[in-house]
């Protein structure tokens, strides 16, 4: 029977005899255990070494910083230069301001032999240099009428004067029913005293340089008042300025009082841009030219609307080539 080590001695009987089996001597046991111990120690040391290596690696290699939530940075937009703020301009309803003379339907084209002289006044100037530059680019004499108190009034007047253009004062005057519509705070009202009118007129002339004449802005009520128009025209006479009656009402006495006082004067014949349409404005310009051919001269009034600028730029050079003579407003006052 092969040898089998056991933990304790035990006895068994075989064929009438007792055999005692003892366990392996202690020396052998110690040597057996000694053979297993180095392997366990190596495992323990390896585990410890691995743990130490991991610990050192964790200490030496710093973890990446935690990402903190940041608010998205808005893209910086480059600020473009802004166009200067424009003031609202209120226009009177000129559709009923029809003069009793120079009326009638005129042909769009008349023979070249019948030439005429035309003056065009552009009202409501002083609100923007963009409008002024566009008008100055048209190679035709145009008269700029500037509303006092507009933000670009002085600058527009200086630019027009440098280009040889005439400058007029566009005097804001009380229209009918002005309480129900916007009106310039510095405008002339019928309720003002003559002394206050004089004061305001002096203020107007102090804000707009190079003025050689004036016409009324709105004023369907004010220009019907003889006494108030006398106060205004007396100031203009003292400054050596002429007056052109815009005729916002057929009952205006502006031109009559001016003649009585000896102020050079004239009256508007055609409003060019009551209707904001290039074709309609072009038709009015041709009507003005036809009137000038028939009567010798005519005065038109318009405003610096986009459609008006387009119509003027396209039509005036053609009329000039056809023989119409364009002059400044001062050439037609008497």
C-alpha positions in Angstrom: 0.0 0.0 0.0 1.5 3.3 -1.0 2.5 5.8 1.6 -0.1 8.5 2.4 0.7 11.2 4.9 -1.8 11.8 7.5 -2.3 14.5 10.2 -2.4 12.1 13.1 -1.3 8.5 13.7 -4.0 5.9 13.5 -4.2 2.1 13.8 -5.6 -0.5 11.6 -5.5 -4.3 11.7 -4.3 -6.4 8.8 -4.3 -10.3 8.9 -4.2 -10.5 12.6 -1.5 -8.0 13.2 -1.7 -4.4 14.2 0.1 -2.0 12.0 0.8 1.5 13.4 1.1 4.2 10.8 2.8 7.4 12.0 2.7 10.7 10.3 5.6 12.0 8.4 8.4 13.3 10.5 8.3 17.0 11.4 11.4 17.7 9.5 9.8 16.6 6.3 6.7 18.6 7.1 8.7 21.7 7.7 10.6 21.2 4.4 7.2 20.7 2.6 5.8 23.9 4.0 9.0 25.7 3.3 8.7 24.9 -0.3 5.3 26.6 -0.6 6.1 29.7 1.4 8.3 31.5 -1.2 5.6 31.3 -3.8 3.0 32.9 -1.5 5.5 35.6 -0.5 6.3 36.4 -4.1 2.5 36.8 -4.8 2.1 39.1 -1.8 5.1 41.2 -2.8 3.9 41.4 -6.4 0.5 42.6 -5.2 2.1 45.2 -2.8 4.4 46.4 -5.6 1.5 46.7 -8.0 -0.5 48.7 -5.4 2.4 50.9 -4.7 3.0 51.5 -8.4 -0.7 52.4 -8.8 -0.5 54.8 -5.8 2.6 56.5 -7.1 1.1 56.8 -10.6 -2.0 58.4 -9.1 0.1 60.9 -7.1 2.4 61.9 -10.0 -0.1 62.1 -12.8 -2.6 64.8 -11.9 -6.2 64.3 -13.3 -7.4 66.7 -15.9 -9.1 69.7 -14.5 -12.9 69.5 -14.3 -14.7 71.3 -16.9 -16.9 74.0 -15.5 -20.0 75.1 -17.2 -19.4 78.5 -18.8 -21.9 80.8 -20.4 -21.4 81.0 -24.1 -19.7 84.2 -25.1 -21.8 86.2 -27.5 -20.1 87.0 -30.8 -19.0 90.6 -30.9 -20.6 92.4 -33.8 -18.8 95.3 -35.3 -20.9 98.4 -34.9 -21.5 100.1 -38.2 -21.8 103.9 -38.3 -25.4 104.7 -37.8 -27.3 107.1 -39.9 -28.1 110.2 -37.9 -31.6 110.2 -36.5 -34.1 111.9 -38.7 -36.9 114.1 -37.5 -40.4 113.3 -38.7 -41.7 115.9 -41.3 -45.4 116.6 -41.5 -46.8 117.7 -44.8 -50.0 119.5 -45.2 -52.6 118.1 -47.6 -51.7 120.1 -50.7 -54.3 118.4 -52.9 -56.8 121.3 -52.5 -54.1 124.0 -52.9 -54.9 124.6 -56.5 -54.2 128.1 -57.9 -56.9 129.6 -60.0 -54.4 130.6 -62.7 -52.0 128.5 -64.7 -54.5 125.6 -64.6 -55.4 123.3 -67.5 -54.1 120.1 -69.0 -50.8 120.6 -70.8 -49.3 118.2 -73.4 -46.4 116.1 -72.1 -44.2 117.2 -75.1 -44.2 120.5 -76.8 -42.1 121.8 -79.7 -38.5 122.8 -78.8 -39.1 126.3 -80.1 -41.3 127.1 -77.0 -38.7 127.1 -74.3 -39.3 128.1 -70.7 -37.6 128.8 -67.4 -38.1 126.6 -64.4 -37.1 126.9 -60.7 -37.5 123.9 -58.4 -37.5 124.4 -54.6 -36.8 121.3 -52.5 -38.6 121.8 -49.2 -38.1 120.1 -45.8 -34.3 120.0 -46.1 -31.9 119.7 -43.2 -33.0 116.3 -42.0 -30.2 114.3 -43.7 -27.0 114.7 -45.6 -27.8 111.6 -47.7 -30.7 113.5 -49.3 -28.6 116.6 -49.8 -25.8 114.7 -51.4 -28.2 113.0 -53.8 -29.7 116.4 -54.8 -26.3 118.0 -55.2 -25.2 115.2 -57.6 -27.9 116.4 -60.1 -26.4 118.8 -62.5 -29.3 121.2 -62.4 -29.8 124.3 -60.2 -32.0 123.3 -57.3 -32.9 125.6 -54.4 -32.7 124.1 -50.9 -35.3 125.3 -48.4 -34.3 124.2 -44.9 -36.5 123.9 -41.8 -34.9 125.7 -38.9 -34.1 123.5 -36.0 -33.4 120.3 -38.0 -30.3 118.4 -36.8 -28.5 118.7 -40.1 -29.8 122.1 -41.1 -26.5 124.0 -40.8 -24.5 121.2 -42.4 -26.8 121.0 -45.4 -26.8 124.8 -45.8 -23.0 124.8 -45.8 -22.8 122.0 -48.3 -25.3 123.6 -50.6 -23.5 126.9 -50.4 -20.1 125.3 -51.2 -21.7 123.9 -54.4 -23.1 127.2 -55.4 -26.7 126.2 -54.6 -29.1 128.8 -53.1 -30.4 128.3 -49.6 -33.9 129.4 -48.4 -35.5 129.4 -44.9 -38.5 127.0 -44.8 -40.6 128.8 -42.1 -43.0 126.5 -40.2 -46.4 128.2 -40.0 -49.6 127.0 -38.4 -51.8 124.8 -40.6 -55.6 124.4 -40.2 -56.4 121.9 -37.5 -52.8 121.7 -36.3 -53.9 120.5 -32.8 -54.8 117.2 -34.4 -51.5 116.7 -36.2 -47.8 117.0 -35.3 -46.4 120.4 -35.8 -42.9 121.9 -35.1 -42.7 123.2 -31.5 -40.8 126.3 -32.8 -43.4 127.0 -35.5 -45.3 130.3 -35.9 -48.9 130.3 -34.5 -51.6 132.8 -35.2 -52.0 133.2 -31.4 -48.4 134.5 -31.0 -47.7 138.1 -30.5 -45.9 140.1 -33.1 -43.0 140.4 -30.7 -42.8 136.7 -30.3 -42.9 136.2 -34.0 -40.0 138.6 -34.5 -38.1 136.7 -31.8 -38.7 133.4 -33.5 -37.8 134.7 -36.9 -34.5 136.0 -35.6 -33.8 132.6 -34.1 -34.6 130.8 -37.4 -32.1 133.0 -39.3 -29.5 132.4 -36.7 -29.6 128.6 -37.2 -29.6 128.4 -41.0 -26.6 130.2 -42.7 -26.4 131.6 -46.2 -30.2 132.2 -46.4 -31.2 134.6 -49.3 -35.0 134.0 -49.1 -37.9 132.2 -47.5 -41.1 130.2 -48.1 -43.7 128.8 -45.8 -43.8 125.2 -44.5 -47.5 124.3 -44.1 -49.3 127.5 -43.0 -52.7 127.0 -44.5 -54.1 129.0 -41.6 -51.2 131.4 -40.8 -50.8 132.6 -44.4 -54.5 133.6 -44.6 -53.9 136.0 -41.7 -52.8 139.4 -43.0 -51.6 140.8 -39.8 -49.4 137.8 -38.9 -47.9 137.7 -42.5 -47.1 141.4 -42.2 -45.1 140.6 -39.1 -43.1 137.9 -40.8 -42.5 139.8 -44.1 -41.4 142.9 -42.2 -38.6 140.8 -40.7 -37.7 139.4 -44.2 -37.7 142.9 -45.7 -35.3 144.2 -43.0 -32.9 141.3 -43.8 -33.1 141.9 -47.6 -34.7 138.5 -48.2 -37.3 137.5 -50.8 -40.5 135.5 -50.1 -42.1 132.7 -52.2 -45.6 131.8 -51.2 -45.9 128.0 -51.2 -49.7 128.5 -51.6 -50.8 125.7 -49.3 -54.2 127.4 -49.4 -55.7 129.4 -52.3 -56.7 132.0 -49.8 -53.1 132.9 -48.9 -52.3 136.6 -48.7 -48.6 136.1 -48.5 -47.6 137.2 -52.0 -50.1 140.2 -51.8 -48.7 141.5 -48.5 -45.2 141.0 -49.8 -45.8 143.2 -52.8 -47.5 145.8 -50.6 -44.4 145.9 -48.4 -41.9 145.9 -51.3 -40.6 142.4 -50.6 -39.5 140.5 -53.8 -42.0 137.7 -54.2 -43.4 134.9 -56.3 -45.8 132.0 -55.9 -45.6 128.3 -56.3 -47.2 126.9 -59.5 -47.0 123.1 -59.2 -46.5 120.7 -56.3 -44.5 117.9 -57.8 -44.8 115.0 -55.4 -48.2 114.9 -53.7 -48.4 111.4 -55.0 -45.4 109.2 -54.0 -44.9 107.5 -57.3 -42.0 108.0 -59.7 -44.3 108.0 -62.8 -46.7 110.4 -61.2 -43.9 112.8 -60.1 -42.3 112.6 -63.6 -45.7 113.6 -65.1 -45.9 116.6 -62.7 -42.3 117.7 -63.6 -43.3 117.6 -67.3 -46.4 119.5 -66.5 -44.3 122.2 -64.8 -42.0 122.3 -67.9 -45.0 122.6 -70.2 -46.4 125.5 -68.1 -43.0 127.3 -68.3 -43.0 126.9 -72.1 -46.5 128.4 -72.3 -46.1 131.3 -69.8 -42.4 131.9 -69.8 -41.6 130.6 -66.3 -42.9 128.4 -63.5 -41.9 127.4 -60.0 -42.2 123.8 -58.7 -42.0 122.6 -55.1 -41.1 119.1 -54.0 -39.6 117.2 -51.1 -36.6 115.0 -50.6 -38.5 111.7 -50.9 -36.8 108.7 -52.5 -39.2 108.6 -55.3 -38.8 112.3 -55.9 -35.1 112.0 -56.1 -35.4 109.3 -58.6 -37.8 111.3 -60.8 -35.7 114.4 -60.6 -32.4 112.6 -61.5 -34.0 110.9 -64.5 -36.2 113.8 -65.9 -34.3 117.1 -65.3 -31.3 116.3 -67.5 -33.7 115.3 -70.3 -35.7 118.5 -70.0 -32.5 120.5 -69.9 -31.3 118.9 -73.2 -34.7 119.7 -74.7 -34.2 123.5 -74.0 -35.8 124.1 -70.5 -33.7 126.5 -68.6 -33.3 125.7 -64.9 -32.7 128.6 -62.5 -32.6 129.2 -58.8 -35.7 130.6 -57.1 -34.3 134.1 -56.7 -34.3 134.5 -60.5 -38.1 134.4 -60.7 -39.1 136.8 -57.9 -40.4 140.3 -58.8 
